[in-house]
Amino acid sequence: MDKNIKDIDIVRLRKRRNRRKKLLKLLAFVLLVSSVAAFYVKRDEWYPKLEGIGNRFESVKSNGGNLAKGNFPISISGGIEYQTGEINGYLAILSDAYLYIYDCDGDLCDERQHAYANAMLQTSGKKALIYESGGNRFRIESRSKTIYKKKLENNIIFARLSENGYAAVVTSSDNYTCRLTVFDESGNEIYNRDCIERVTDLSFSPGAKGCILSTCEAVDGVMCSKIISVSFNSKSDNWTSEYIDTLCLNVYYGEKKVFVIGDTKCAYYDNNGSLLYSYEYPSSIADWDYSENKAVMLFENKSKRHSYVTFIDGEKMDPSVIEFQDNSQKCIRFIEDRICVLNKDGVTKYNYNGGGEQNISSEGSYDSFIYIDDYIFLLGYDRIDRTDYD
């Protein structure tokens, strides 16, 4: 009798142990599946952390004696594509995974991770706008923190930022060509518009009480653009311009006039939408800048291997031209009351009439430059350097 009881106890123990093993395996499987599912759901947050290892911007602490004091050059690991802008006197650098903020001495002040595919950067005043081109997320940053984040229903085509921190976002739409939504500095929606037109650019009015939209469509087989003025406190348009036979690349809303830069010509309008002046390009446009009713454009004549710079004052409407005997010019910017041109020999500044030539930098291995707080930051493939403007 005792032996039978002992045999029964052993069988029960074995069955209990087998059930426990199966249960533990089941729990381990469930935990594994849950972990994989959680990782997949949060992949946009984890992927940049893994991807960013070894690909971060690094400040080179020793000065190579090239151009500037401080921690320059800032090296770009592996030649990562990057974008730059200014946030209240600081240099903002956007990579595929991080936003970096440097002071003018090259010291890293902050770095923030983003999880945006095809991230784009816009800066204005004290704020930066980062949006996911082709995605549905954007965020507003200051020098010290992320102010707010948004996730929209439709994919973002492009977005713009005003001086006072308003964000205008143009997205795709199910029933219209696109949709414009405007947010105030706190992220509150203050205006929206369903657009039957294809919007190519927009610019806020002074004070950001409204904006102008550039739109495009084919007219008699020719790509044309028109400008639409809107106010954020009204659903009715203020005015619509006549068509101009060019594809608008950028539009600027000044205190006195509206300036349109197209692919074949540029134009000035008054603030009622009437055309004041247009200028047809002599060659292909390569770069441009606009400031305080003044425009400067860089043209490249590939057949003659020459470059031209055309300056137009919005008051005089009388273009002046600077001609170069090569086509090595890459970038052109207004800095204070001068025109600055980057070419193979570095950066040179000119008066508006083309005189007063003065070299700022003799370094030529750069693609572009920006100006912050009396410094020119030279942007290259794998480095950012700094030189004094004066």
Disulfide bonds with the S-S distance in Angstrom:
none
